[in-house]
């Protein structure tokens, strides 16, 4: 093969190569064959090659011959005479192929090649459909001009046999598909679409003959319908009214094909796509015909098959999608309660939600049907707007059908038996879960129309299911009721309905465990407590039962997460009511710690208890309660530190009780584990609990702030009640930091604990004295130092208000050198981009808030920082570069009343201005990404506005030999400078 000469290759050799191309040869052989054949196709002898290959008997060789004609037509220009000669050959080959039993894929390729001819030479073949049909009917090529003088096209089509009709239909189908890919702007193709439109009338005649609701052997109606679909898609993109009207005549013939089993798929596909994509293509008469189809015996049989079939097949799904497409197209009709025909159809659409099977699993029509109903409700809301004075009548259309959809959809989201659910794969489970979420969204939309009564419906459903132990029904109703919680107003106007639920035997049954109530139903019912937590704030009589139930469930690993979430929400919102029971809550927690308590559930429980402690009015009781909670968390801290001191290689067996505290159930090891790993896990668990406590004990955001409070008295109160507790907490943080700060999660959680205190406005156990925080921050860290620097920024900001302001100078005198020292340890900013970013942000924040303190730092320290900020501007890391741009914007526009500080700033600007301008011009000149230019333009604008030497500095930077682009002329640079300075 390597020795083949393209110039002297013979037809038999090419035939052999084509045969080899379709054999299972090695990839390199196939690639080489393709390379040779493509070269031959594009060679001057390609026309003769195509002619010869089409004359050979092998089907693959014939196909390659037709393909070669396509390649030549696409790559070479022909005179009109030569082009017509090629057309004659192609039509002759097509006629022969239809008579000698040539394979269908070759015939299709010949039709495709003829389309390629029309694309390039439509001016030589303007009436292509008529001429091709005339040639096929005549069984020989006839001159193009003779076709115009032939019999009426209807007569020609009538005389075509089925094979000829098949070929013309294929040609007519490929024609619009290929034409819409062509850009009509080039002169060569400017008239292409006009000539295609000229053929439209002939296409309509052809398809009108071919689209019949019977397949008598003389036509191929399925091919004709596919051809029509291609033309509809083409016309939709070029909707000229005369063209549209011609093809609208073919809609009714397609509708008539629906009941024919062999034509159903293609007919319903065309109608569905057209209804979805181009509703205006249909006229009133078409819609009336479609209403009649759905009202017919055939339509009702298809509908009943869809909703009653044990296994929904593709035919059923296609019919359902067809109904939905029609419903969306006539949605205005369907909102009209006086239109009886439309309301009958709307009832059928509601019935789609009752099809057998589980949504997203074996019921594939549920989700699209629910999407329709969501849209319908939106339209209905608009149509009912302004009619609020008129009472909504549930038993009147279309509200009646909407409520039917509510009933069906809420029933369909019942979970199956556990054996069925376990047989589903992850995709099916996700799909079913998503369908439930869709129902929740739908119900929230319906609520805007129905209001309170919708809540009452699901409350009633729960109460009816309860005595029957219909747990799946109960769970679905509870899910729907929970979905409506976000819709309810803040006032207690729904409390009467909720009292029916929470005052029922529900809590008692749920507390009996999964032997009575399945896990899924318990989970959903428990979540109701969280969703309606405000109700319990108004009805304290139900709080004990709710909390007892939740605490009994939190020890069950299947219910731990939802129940602990509900505990946290309920305790947080009802904290003031629960303060007398804080001791009981602490005892409950102590009991739970001795069980297999999930770590996340524990975080929520301690956070919940902390929120109750926060509301305890007596300071002594508050302190004692908090100390009890801290002591229990401290047990894990001490165990962690003891294990960390074990010798290297120490292993803990899996049956050791400490394993239960160190690992949640799913991660629990079955082999000995290094003591160091257990120590770290316990440390993280203790810290995360402490973090949850820190957040839980924060005063509620809506709590009133006493503006007249004595700051000194508040501080004394803090010292009296929390001083030792703060020391104990800080001791925990210090010991765990020193032991585990090489772990990034430990550092992150410690910083979160500190931040929780920064946001407090009242004294508390986590509102540490500023000096204590400062000493802790500047101590030694082994990992995530950038996070600590960012925490320091938040800390300094928190000191800027109230009685904490007096500590700012002292704190900054320690934090500023510490941050400068960290940055100076970087060999380059890119060594730790996150530290570089947070470090410069810290400096920028201090500079803007307290410029006199910032600028009074040692000169060498300031010089380092300013040059570091220049390096960040010159660097490639986007976030540090943006932070540096903000830093320089702040520095340039720095305002201060202190004359000494002002002098230092001015002197620094004299030195730094040229360097800053050089950096900015380097970036704007090409070094910076386009997305960075907006941020970089800010310091440039401020330089120009506030520095008299800006023009001189910028001009020098523009003329610098290091300017990054050699394509910018001196004139362009000068013009840029003028525009900037203006």
Secondary structure, DSSP 8 states (H G I E B T S, - for coil): -TT--GGG--HHHHHHHHHHHTS---HHHHHHHHHHHHHHHHSTTHHHHHHHHHTSS-HHHHHHHHHHHHHHHHH----HHHHHHHHHHHHHHHHHHHHTT--HHHHHHHHHHHHHHHHHHGGG-TTHHHHHHHHHHHTS---HHHHHTSS-HHHHHHH--HHHHHHHHHHHHHHHHHHTTS-TTSGGGTTHHHHHHHTHHHHHHHHHHH--SS--SS--HHHHHHHHHHHHHHHHHT--HHHHHHHHTTHHHHHHHTTSHHHHHHHHHHHHHHHHH-GGGS-HHHHHHHHHHHHSHHHHHHHHHHHH-SS--HHHHHHHHHHHHHHHHTHHHHT-TT-HHHHHHHHHHHHGGG-SS-BTTTB-SHHHHHHHHHHHHHHHHHHHTT-TTS---TTSTTHHHHHHHHHHHHHHT----HHHHHHS-HHHHHHHHHHHHHHHHHHHHHHHHHTHHHHHHHHHHHHHHHHTT-HHHHHHHHHHHHHTGGGS-SSSTTHHHHHHHHTSTHHHHHTT-TTTS-HHHHHHHHHHHHHTHHHHHH-GGGHHHHHHHHHHHHTSTTTHHHHHHHHHHHHHHTHHHHGGGHHHHHHHHHHHHTS---HHHHHHHHHHHHHHHHH-SSHHHHHHHHHHHHHHHHHHHHHHHHHHTS-TT-EE-TTSTHHHHHS-GGG--SS-EEHHHHHHHHHHHHHHHHHHHHHHTS--TTS---TT--HHHHHHHHHHHHHHHHHHHHHHHHHHHHHHTTSHHHHHHHHHHHHHHHT-SS--TT---HHHHHHHHTS--SS-HHHHHHHHHHHHHHTTSGGGGGGHHHHHHHHHHHHHHHHHT-SSGGGGHHHHHHHHHHHHHHHHH-HHHHTTS-HHHHHHHHHHHHHHHHSS-HHHHHHHHHHHHHHHT---S-HHHHHHHHHHHHHHHHHHHHHHHHIIIIIS-GGGHHHHHHHHHHHHHH-TTHHHHHHHHHH-TT-S-SSS-HHHHHHHHHHHH-
